[in-house]
Amino acid sequence: MNKLALSVAVAFMAVGCKHTKHKRADFGPHFYSKLGDRIVCSKGVDAVHEWKHETLAASLEYAREHGVVLQTFGHAPTINLSEYFPDFDWAYAHGVPMVTWRELPGHIGPGWAFTIDDDEVDTWYTWRESLRAHHVHVTFFVSSFARMTPDQRRKLHEPVADGHDVEAHSATHADSRAYVKERGLASYIHDEVLPSQALLAGDGFPTPIAFAYPYGDHDPAIDDALLPHFLMIRTTGGKRCVPAVRSAASR
């Protein structure tokens, strides 16, 4: 290949690489929050949800560039925590701090709200050293607290001392709309929502300020019933995500 052809080839490759990076898609507009949002959609990023790792990387870049908080959730044991270590390290090094939901009401600027759902406390407890090593603070949205053993409750308290957050995720992980359809909205609030807040507070945790819907299922009427009790509500993506414009209307 002569020098001219080589120069053209190198230039073409450089343009192609730049174009590829520019075209890297992020998770989309629903999965970021900013100061004042009360209803927030979150992207599932564990093994039971379809996603590409490069999409997570692009989403973190978007959060940094636009001064918003990336919202993701996952579950144990279907999440491989070590898979995220490079992303945790990149976020720490590039000004995208890990933000718990208790910190969100006062947080301005970019961030990453990494949340874990349900009740796999024994697994969560094994993550403590890894999370500390990678400068990560997690929000655990806890369901079925009443069924936890005393040892599991102790294990849940210890991460709070490390700076992690514990918030409400219902008493028995019931689907909100199905429950409301069968038993009524008042029963859902009385049986599933308020106990999940009260039981955690009664065991010495800071009173939860946020609630995450099991399965992400909700509707505006359920949101309106919960908002007097919580500063923020978390749902998931797709059809289950009530558009973010409701956040402003509900303040």
N, C-alpha and C positions, 0 to 999 in steps of 0.2 A: 504493500500500500504506500503510495507516495505521500509527501508531507501535507499537501493540500487536502487529499482525501482523508488523511488521519485527523487533521484539524477539524474538518467538517463533521466527522464521526464523533469526535470528542464533544464538540459543541452541541450536537444533536442529543447525545447521552445526557449532557448537563441539563438541557432544557427539559428532557423527558423526566429526569429525576425530580426537578423542581415542580413540574406539572403534577407528577404523581403525589408528591407531598401536599400540594395545594388541594388536590381532589380527595384527600383522605377524609372520609365522612366521620362526623361525631354522632352522638346519640340523638341529636335533634332537640328542638327548643323546649320541649316539655320537661326535660330532666335537669334543669338548672333552677336555682332559686336565688332571690336577692332579699335584702333587708325589707321587712314588712310583709312578705308573703306568708299566708296562713294555711293555704292548701297547696301541698307540694307533691308532684309526681316523682317517682323514683324508678330507676332502671335496674332490673334484675341482672346480676352479673355472675351467678354461680353456674354450676354444671347443668342445672335443669332449665336454664334460660339460654336462648340463642343470642350470641354476640361474638364479635371478633375482638381480639385483644388490641389490635391497632385502633379500633374504634374507641376503646377506653382511653388510649394514649391521646388520640385526637380530641377527645372530650375534655381531658385535663388541660390541653393546650387552649381550647376554647374558653374554659373557665378562667385561665390566667389572662388571656387577651381581653376578655369582656368583663372581668371583675364580678363574676357570678360564682355560685357554689354548685358543683356537680353533685347530684344526688344518686347514690347507688345503694342497692340492698342485696343481701344473699342469705344463705342458710348453712348451718353445719348439719351433716358432714359433707354436703355436696359442693362446698366451696373449698378450693385448695388454696390456703392462705399464702403459701410460698410463691404461688404464681403471681401474686401482686407485689412482692417485695421490690422489684425494679420500679414499679409505678409509685409505690410509697416513697422510695428514695428520690425519684425524679420530682415528685410533688414537693418534697421537703427542700430540695435543692433549688427549685425554681419559683418559690414564692406562692405555692398553692397549699396552704396549711390544712391539716385535717381538722374539721369542725364538728363538734358534737351538736346534737339538736338542742341541748340546753344552752349552747353558745350562740345558736343561730339568731335569736331575737336581737342581739347586739352586734352581730358580725357584719362588717362592711368590707367588700372586696372579694377576691377570688378565694375559693376553698373547695374542699372535698368532704362531703358528709357520707362516711362509709358506715352503713348500718347492717346489723345482723338481726334476724328475726327468730322468734319462737322460744324454745326452752332447753336447748342443748348446752346447759351450763357446764357439764363436765368437760365437753370439748372446748368451750370458750376459755375455760380456766387454763388449759394447756397452751393457749396462745399468748399468755401474758408477757413472757420474756421476748418473744418475737415481735409483738406489737411495740414493746418498749424500745427494742433495738432499732426499729424503723420509724420511730417518732410518730406512732399512730395512736389516735384516740378514737374509739369506736362508740357508736350508740347501739345498745342492745335493746330492741323492742321485744319485751317479755310477755309471753302468754302463759296461761296455766300455772301461775305462780303458786296457787293454793295446793297443787299436787307435788310441789318440790319438797325434797327431804330437808331436814335441818342442815345437813352437810352441803347440799346444793345451794341453799340460801346463803350459807357462809361464803361459798365460792363465788357467789354473785356479788357479795358486798366487797370483796377484796379488789376486784378491778376498778371499782368506783374510787378507791384510794389512789389508784394509778392515773386517774383523770378520765376514765371512761364514764359513759352516761347510761342510765337505765330509764327507759320510758315504757309506756303502756301499749299492749298489743291484744287486749281483750282477756276475759276470764277463762274462756275455753276454746279460743280460736274459731269461734263461730262466724260463718259468712254473714255479713251485716244485712244485706238485702234479703237473703233467704230467711233469716231470723225475723226481720221486720214483717215480711209477707206472712209468716206463719203465726207470729205472736204479737206483733205490733211494735211501733217505734218506742213507746214508753218502756216496754219490757226489755227491749234491747239495751237501752240506756241503763236501766236498773240492774239487769242481770249480767251484762257483758262489759259495759264501758266503765261505769263508776267503780265496780269492785276491782277492776284491774288497776285503777289508780289508787284506790284506798288501801288495798292489800300491800302494795309496794311502800306507800307512805307509812302504813302501820308497822312495817318491819324495819323502819329506820332509814329507808332510802329517801332522797329528796322527792317531794311530791311531783309526780310526772307532769310535765307541761305539754307533752305531745302524745298523740295517739296514732298508731299505724293500723289501718284496716287489714284484717286477715284476708288474704287473696286479693287485696286491693279493691274489693267490691264496695261500692257506695253510690249515693246519689245526692243531689242538692238538699233534699229534705233531711237526710241523715246528717250531712255536714252541718246544717243549721242547728240541729239538736246537740251536736258535740261541741261546737265552737264556744258556747258559754263556759265550758269546763276545761278547755285546752287552748293554749296559745296557737298551736299548729296541729295540722292533721297531715298524715302521709298516706298516699295511695300509690298505685303502680301505673304502668303505661297502657298504651292502646286505648280501647274503649272504656277502660276503667278510670281513666284520667279525666276528671272534670277540668275543663280549660282553666288555665292559671288566672284568667281575668276575674274569676270568682274570688280570688284572694283579696283583691282590692275592694270588691263589693261587700265582702264579709267583715271588713275591719270596723 
